[in-house]
Amino acid sequence: MDREYSITCYCERELTVAVPETIDLATSPEKMEEIIQGDFLKTECPNCGKELKPEFEVRFRFGDSSAPLLFLPEIDREGFYSGKKEVPVDWELVIGYPELREHMLLKKENLERFPLEAIKLHLLQKVPSDRGVSIYFEKLENEKLFFELIGLRENEVGIVQVPFKTYRQLESDRERLVQEEPYSAMLLPPYISVKLVSFEEASE
């Protein structure tokens, strides 16, 4: 079942787009690659030809025992933080397209979110908090995790490699770490994200 949304292009042309309410990736596996390639929800204005990438709420199922996933647009982030946007606790949650893309990459590599977010926390603690740096998992290759750092330098994307054994150690220590700061600050069930951490506090 699709939902229809109205959006306005930069040229002020109003468009109507149809967005699936729920996508089962077991029956539509091509959607995962579409998300990874950045083509999901992409539309083109018929008036000016501008490529638009709006974000809308979509639910994903995986056809196995995995928890369903709710994708919220970035504009709903504060609503979720404040409790105005409720999410079932037995679901997983991502907010904003970069997190959705990352989640699909994790699924492909059969990786868990908590140790990945813990690695990001360690990396971001080394960056000045006023830089507004974002970091996302990109790939697993040759027993190394590759992350992209965005915002460290203007118009540049940095690449950081982390040994996969670090991931394994964090995953094995998960039960203990989730009870400790700053790791516990990454948890706002069902959301797990380093974006929940205040790095001014974490670095003290």
N, C-alpha and C positions, 0 to 999 in steps of 0.2 A: 504494500500500500504506500502510495506516494503522498507527500504533503506539498502544497504549492506555496511558494514564498515570492514576494515582490521585492526586487532590488532596484536600485537606481545607479546607472552607469555614471562615469565621470562626465560624459557628454549630456547628462540629465535625462537620458532615455530610460524609461521604466521597463523592466523585464520581469517576466514570471518564470520561475524555475521550479521544476518538480524534483523533489528529493525523497528517496526511500526512507520510510520511518525505521525499518529494520532490514539489515542485510545479513544473510547467512553465508559466511565465507566458505562453508563446506560445499554449498551448491553453486556459489559464485566466486570461485578462487581467483579469478582474474581481477576482482576488485582489490585484493591485497596488493597486487603489483601496480595497479592503477594508483593506489594511495602512495606507495613507495616512490613512484615516478613523479608524483606531484600533480597528477591529472584528475584526481577525484574532486568532484564538485566544481571543476573548472568549466567556465562558460564564456562564450564570446558575444559581445554586443553586436547585434545585426546592423546597428546604425553607424558606429565608428570603427568597429573591428577590434576594439580593446578587449584583451583577455582579462577576465574577472575571476577571482578565486574567493568567493564568499564562503563563510562557515555556517553550518546549520547543525542542530542536534541530530545525531544518528545513532542507532543502537546496532551493535554487531553481535552475532552469534557464530560459534566456531564448529558446531556439529559434534563436539566431543564433551569431555567432562570439564573443559575450561570454563571459567566464569564468563558470563556475557560482558561486553564492553560498552560503556556509554561514552560517546564523544560529544563534548560540549564545546561550543565556539568560545574563543578567547573572551568575548564580551561578557560571558556568564561566569568568569572566574570569581569576581568579587561576590556575586550572588551565591555561589557555592560556599565560599569562605565564611560568609555571614549567616549561612544556614537558610537563606531564602530559596535556594535551589536544592531540593532533596534528591538524593541518589540512593538506590537500594544498597545496603551494606554488603550484600553478597555479589555485587557486580564489581568490575574494575572500572576505573575512570581515567580518561585523559582529557586535557583542556587545551584547545588550540591545535591547529593542523600539525605543527612540528612534533608535538607529543603523539598524535595519532600515527604519523609516519614512523616514528621511533618505535612505537608499540608493535607495529607490524614487522619491523626488522627484528625485534626481540622474539616475536613468534616464530619467524623463519629460522632463527638460530636456537630456538628452545631455551631462551635465557629468561631469568626472573628479574623483576623490576627492582626489588629492594637492593641487592648488591650493586646494580648499575647506578642507582641513585646515590648510594653510599660512596662509590668511586667518584661520582661528580662532586659530591660534598667535599671530599679530600682535595680535589683539583681546584675547586672554586675558593677554598680557604686560602689558597696561595695567590689569589688575584685580588687587587684592590677592590673593595666592595662598591666604590662609586663608579666603576666601569660599566656596570650593567651587563656583564657577560652572561651569555647563555651557552649551554653545552649539551650536545646530543650524541647519543651512540650512533655510529655509522656502520661498522662491520666488525666481524670476528675473522681473523686471518692469521695463520701460522702461530696459534696460541697467544695472540695479542688482540686486545680490544682497541678499536680506533674510535676516537671521539672528535667531533668538530667543535671548536670554540668560536663563537660569534660575538663580535663586539670588543674584542681585546685590542684590535687595531682597526682603524677606519678602512672600510672596503676590503678587508682581508678576512679569510677564514683560517684559523689555526687548526692544526692536527696534533692530537696527543695520543700516544700509544701507552697502553697499560698491560702488563703481563696478565694472562688469563688466570694465573694462580692467585692473583689478588682477588678476583671475583670469587673463586672457589673458597678462599678463606673467609671472606665476608658472608657468603651464603652459609657456610658451616657455623658461623658465629651469630647468625641472624637472631636466634631466640634470645640471646643475651643482649645483643646490641639494641634491639627495639625497646628495651627498658631503660636505655641510657641516653643522655644528651651528648651530642646534638642529633643522634640518629632518630630518637623518638619524635623530634620536631618535624621529621619528614612524613609523619603519618597523620592523616586526617581521614580515617576510614570512610569510603574505600579508596581514597586518593593517597598515593605514595609519590612524593616529589620533593626534590631538593629545593624547589621554588617556595616551599613552606618555611624554609629556614631563614632566620635573620642572621646574616653573616657578621654584622657588627657584634652580635651577642656570641656567635659561635667561635669567633676569633679571640675572645677575651680569656 
